[in-house]
Amino acid sequence: MTSSRNSRQAVLIGAFITVFLAELGDKTQLATLMLAAQSNHPWQVFLGAGAALMTSSLLGVL
C-alpha cells in the first residue's frame, strides 16, 4: 500500500514539475509581467489577464 501511494505521489510530482517548468516564462507571462510593472494598476492587469486566460481556455474546450 505504501509503495502504491509513493508511486502515485511520484507521478503527480513529476507531472507538476514538468508542466510548471514548461510553462514558466512563456511570452504571455513575460508580457503580462512587463505590463503590470509599467502600469499603475497591477490588479487590473491581473484581472484582465485572468479573464483572457479563462476565455481562451473556454474557446479551446468548445
C-alpha beads as a LAMMPS data file, in Angstrom:
LAMMPS data file: protein, C-alpha beads

62 atoms
61 bonds

1 atom types
1 bond types

-500.0 500.0 xlo xhi
-500.0 500.0 ylo yhi
-500.0 500.0 zlo zhi

Masses

1 110.0

Atoms # bond

1 1 1 0.000 0.000 0.000
2 1 1 2.791 2.434 0.858
3 1 1 4.602 1.557 -2.357
4 1 1 1.491 2.313 -4.399
5 1 1 0.971 5.623 -2.612
6 1 1 4.603 6.646 -3.121
7 1 1 4.349 5.730 -6.792
8 1 1 1.238 7.885 -7.260
9 1 1 2.876 10.787 -5.447
10 1 1 5.979 10.483 -7.619
11 1 1 3.869 10.588 -10.781
12 1 1 1.909 13.600 -9.510
13 1 1 5.040 15.494 -8.529
14 1 1 6.765 14.625 -11.796
15 1 1 3.799 15.826 -13.850
16 1 1 3.545 19.035 -11.836
17 1 1 7.246 19.836 -12.224
18 1 1 7.189 19.079 -15.951
19 1 1 4.217 21.337 -16.658
20 1 1 5.476 24.051 -14.295
21 1 1 8.871 24.225 -15.990
22 1 1 7.377 24.030 -19.484
23 1 1 5.032 26.939 -18.797
24 1 1 7.427 29.063 -16.772
25 1 1 8.353 32.272 -18.551
26 1 1 6.364 31.915 -21.753
27 1 1 5.763 35.056 -23.817
28 1 1 2.340 35.684 -22.329
29 1 1 3.616 35.628 -18.751
30 1 1 6.522 37.905 -19.595
31 1 1 4.267 40.378 -21.434
32 1 1 1.818 40.425 -18.528
33 1 1 4.665 40.919 -16.063
34 1 1 6.007 43.866 -18.068
35 1 1 2.543 45.410 -18.427
36 1 1 1.926 45.096 -14.687
37 1 1 5.336 46.588 -13.913
38 1 1 4.730 49.600 -16.177
39 1 1 1.119 50.118 -15.124
40 1 1 -0.109 51.922 -12.064
41 1 1 -2.882 49.336 -11.802
42 1 1 -1.367 45.849 -11.410
43 1 1 -4.621 44.343 -10.090
44 1 1 -6.469 45.403 -13.237
45 1 1 -3.719 43.788 -15.314
46 1 1 -4.050 40.623 -13.225
47 1 1 -7.842 40.533 -13.611
48 1 1 -7.651 41.229 -17.348
49 1 1 -5.020 38.543 -17.892
50 1 1 -7.070 36.066 -15.860
51 1 1 -10.224 36.856 -17.835
52 1 1 -8.338 36.446 -21.108
53 1 1 -6.930 33.092 -19.983
54 1 1 -10.370 31.822 -18.979
55 1 1 -11.874 32.997 -22.283
56 1 1 -9.179 31.369 -24.412
57 1 1 -9.453 28.150 -22.390
58 1 1 -13.227 28.142 -22.840
59 1 1 -12.839 28.595 -26.591
60 1 1 -10.304 25.771 -26.661
61 1 1 -12.728 23.438 -24.910
62 1 1 -15.599 24.277 -27.233

Bonds

1 1 1 2
2 1 2 3
3 1 3 4
4 1 4 5
5 1 5 6
6 1 6 7
7 1 7 8
8 1 8 9
9 1 9 10
10 1 10 11
11 1 11 12
12 1 12 13
13 1 13 14
14 1 14 15
15 1 15 16
16 1 16 17
17 1 17 18
18 1 18 19
19 1 19 20
20 1 20 21
21 1 21 22
22 1 22 23
23 1 23 24
24 1 24 25
25 1 25 26
26 1 26 27
27 1 27 28
28 1 28 29
29 1 29 30
30 1 30 31
31 1 31 32
32 1 32 33
33 1 33 34
34 1 34 35
35 1 35 36
36 1 36 37
37 1 37 38
38 1 38 39
39 1 39 40
40 1 40 41
41 1 41 42
42 1 42 43
43 1 43 44
44 1 44 45
45 1 45 46
46 1 46 47
47 1 47 48
48 1 48 49
49 1 49 50
50 1 50 51
51 1 51 52
52 1 52 53
53 1 53 54
54 1 54 55
55 1 55 56
56 1 56 57
57 1 57 58
58 1 58 59
59 1 59 60
60 1 60 61
61 1 61 62
